[in-house]
Amino acid sequence: MTDRAVSVARDWLGTPYIHQASQKGVASDCLGLIRGIWRELYGEEPEAAPDYTPDWGEFGSHELLMDGAMRHMLAVERAAALAPGQVLLFRMRAGAVAKHLGIVSAAGDAPRFIHAYTHHGVIDSPLTAPWRNRIAARFRFP
């Protein structure tokens, strides 16, 4: 499943960023990318995504993405090695709720991840130290 998930994610590269979208080659946000990968792997999503505003994670303390990932994905132990296909959940700033998602595309000495990023679309980025420091949790597709 790991190789398949990364392959599916790579097919989304270049998809423009649009908030709440989830259509390969047309538009996606970070949650939309993970939803699209899920649909290609399993056929349909396990639950409908709720409406959310672009700034939803800036206010409040409800861990919406963390709770959803815990319901439908398999948690990866913090001590486990980074591996392709793992879904990354990020906190964009200390003390904030986790609100960004990506999928590891390469591990090892030069780790990378695929994510939908505002103003950039779906891209494959280096998983640099600043990004690694923001990881709140890791998951695997079931």
C-alpha positions in Angstrom: 0.0 0.0 0.0 2.9 2.3 0.7 4.3 2.4 -2.8 0.8 2.7 -4.2 0.0 5.7 -2.0 3.1 7.5 -3.0 2.5 6.7 -6.7 -1.1 8.1 -6.4 0.2 11.2 -4.6 2.7 11.8 -7.4 -0.1 11.8 -9.9 -1.5 14.9 -8.1 1.7 17.0 -8.6 1.0 20.3 -10.3 -2.7 20.3 -9.2 -3.5 24.0 -8.3 -4.3 24.9 -4.8 -7.9 25.8 -4.0 -9.3 25.7 -0.5 -11.6 22.7 0.2 -11.1 21.2 -3.3 -10.1 17.6 -3.9 -10.0 16.9 -7.7 -6.7 15.7 -9.2 -5.4 18.0 -11.9 -8.1 20.5 -11.2 -7.7 21.8 -7.6 -6.9 20.7 -4.1 -5.9 21.7 -0.6 -3.9 19.6 1.7 -6.8 17.7 3.1 -8.2 17.3 -0.4 -5.0 15.6 -1.5 -5.2 13.0 1.3 -8.9 12.5 0.6 -8.1 12.0 -3.1 -5.4 9.5 -2.4 -7.8 7.6 -0.1 -10.5 7.6 -2.8 -8.1 6.1 -5.3 -6.9 3.5 -2.8 -10.3 2.5 -1.4 -13.0 3.7 -3.6 -14.8 6.2 -1.4 -14.0 8.3 1.6 -14.7 7.0 5.1 -16.7 10.1 6.0 -17.6 13.5 4.5 -15.2 16.3 5.3 -16.9 19.1 7.2 -16.9 22.7 5.9 -13.9 24.6 7.1 -12.6 28.1 6.6 -9.0 28.9 5.5 -8.2 30.1 9.0 -10.1 27.4 10.9 -7.0 26.2 12.8 -6.0 29.7 13.9 -8.7 29.8 16.6 -9.9 27.3 19.1 -8.4 24.1 20.3 -10.4 21.3 18.6 -8.0 18.9 16.9 -10.2 18.2 13.9 -7.6 16.7 11.6 -5.9 14.7 14.4 -9.3 13.2 15.4 -10.2 12.3 11.9 -6.8 10.7 11.2 -7.1 8.7 14.5 -10.5 7.4 13.4 -9.5 6.2 9.9 -5.7 5.7 9.7 -3.1 3.8 11.7 -0.9 5.8 14.0 2.9 5.5 13.6 5.0 5.4 16.7 7.1 8.6 17.3 10.2 6.5 17.5 9.5 4.7 14.2 11.6 5.6 11.2 10.2 8.0 8.6 9.0 5.9 5.6 7.5 6.6 2.2 3.7 6.6 2.3 3.4 7.9 5.9 0.9 10.7 6.2 2.3 13.7 8.1 0.2 16.0 10.2 1.8 19.4 11.0 1.3 22.2 13.5 2.1 25.4 11.6 3.0 27.1 14.9 3.7 26.0 18.5 0.6 25.6 20.5 -1.8 25.7 17.5 -4.0 22.8 16.4 -2.5 20.6 13.7 -3.8 21.9 10.4 -1.6 20.8 7.5 -1.2 17.4 5.9 1.3 15.7 3.5 2.6 12.3 2.5 6.2 11.2 2.7 7.5 10.6 -0.8 11.1 9.8 0.1 12.9 8.9 3.4 16.6 8.5 4.2 19.2 11.3 4.0 17.1 13.6 1.8 13.5 13.1 3.0 10.7 14.7 0.9 6.9 15.0 1.2 4.1 15.8 -1.2 1.5 18.4 0.0 -0.9 21.0 -1.3 0.4 24.4 -0.3 -1.2 27.8 -0.7 0.0 29.7 -3.8 2.0 26.6 -4.9 -0.5 23.8 -5.5 0.5 20.2 -5.0 4.3 20.0 -4.8 7.0 17.6 -3.7 9.1 19.5 -1.1 12.2 18.7 1.0 11.3 17.7 4.5 13.7 20.2 6.0 14.3 20.6 9.7 11.7 23.4 10.1 9.1 21.1 8.5 10.2 18.1 10.6 9.9 20.2 13.8 6.3 20.9 13.0 5.2 17.2 12.7 2.5 16.6 15.3 1.8 13.0 14.3 2.3 10.4 11.5 -0.1 7.9 10.2 -0.3 5.0 7.6 -3.2 4.2 5.3 -4.9 1.1 6.6 
